[in-house]
Amino acid sequence: MWYIYILKCNDSSFYAGISTNVKERLKAHNSGKGSKYTRSHLPVTLLYIEECDSRSKALKRELEIKSLSSANKKRLIKHGHWLDVSLAT
């Protein structure tokens, strides 16, 4: 199972990514071993997780989310489908 996740960075910006293990990916981001972007915006907080059937679908959805305005990302986080991070491993 693949997951799309949204993180809130130290400067209140958002970062979207995909992973098969969100818990481990969050640890990697916060240890500075995630992405180049989050490395310079630590610490990060997990705000949103969405489940996908395949890597391909997750990548497409990630691009959709990354193209959203900040206001629309906030709406998605507030009203969208949320999964408990303990299920996303």
N, C-alpha and C positions, 0 to 999 in steps of 0.2 A: 504494500500500500504506500502511495506517495502522498505527501502533505505540502500544502502551500501555507506559509506562515508570514505574519507581519510582525515586525519588531518596532518598538519605539526607541529611538536613540536618545542619548544624553541631551542633544540639542533640540529635542522634540520632533525631529524628522522621522520618517518611516522608512523601513527597509523590508522588502519582500523577497522571499527565497523559497526553495523547495528542498525537501529532504524525506528520507524514509524513516528517520529517527530524529524528531524535533528536539527531544530532550538533550540528546548529545550534540546536536547542531547548535543549540542555544549555549551550551557549555563552551563549545568551540568559539563562538562569537565573543562571549564574555572573557575568554582567555586570550583574545587577540589573534586567534588562529582561524577565524571564520572568513569573512570577506575583507577586502581592502577598505571598503567603505566603513564597515562597522568598527574596524580596528581603530579608526580615528574619531569614533563617535561613542565610545564606551562610557558607562555601561549601557547595555540594551535590555529591554523588557519585552517579553512575549505578550502580544495583545490579541492575536487571532490565529486560528488554525482552520484549514479547510481540507477535506479529504478528496483524493483523486484516485481513479482506478489504475492509471498508468503514468509513466514518466512524461510521455508525450502530452497527455492532457494537463498534467501539472505545469509543464513548461508554458503551454498556451495560456493557462489561467494566470500564471505568474506574470506574463507579459500584459495581460488585460489589467491586472491589479496595478502593475508598475505604471501603466498609462493613465490611471485615474488621478484626478486632482487630489490634493491633500484633504479637501473638504469631503470628497466622495470616499476616500479611504476611511475617514472618520465615520462616515455613515455606514460603510460596510462593517467596520469593527463594532459599531453600536448595534446594528440591526441584522447583521449577517449571521450565518451559521457558525457556531463556535463549538469546537471539540475540546474536551479536557485533555491537557498535555499528557497526562498519564496514559491515555489511550493511543497517543501518537508515537509509539516506540517500536 
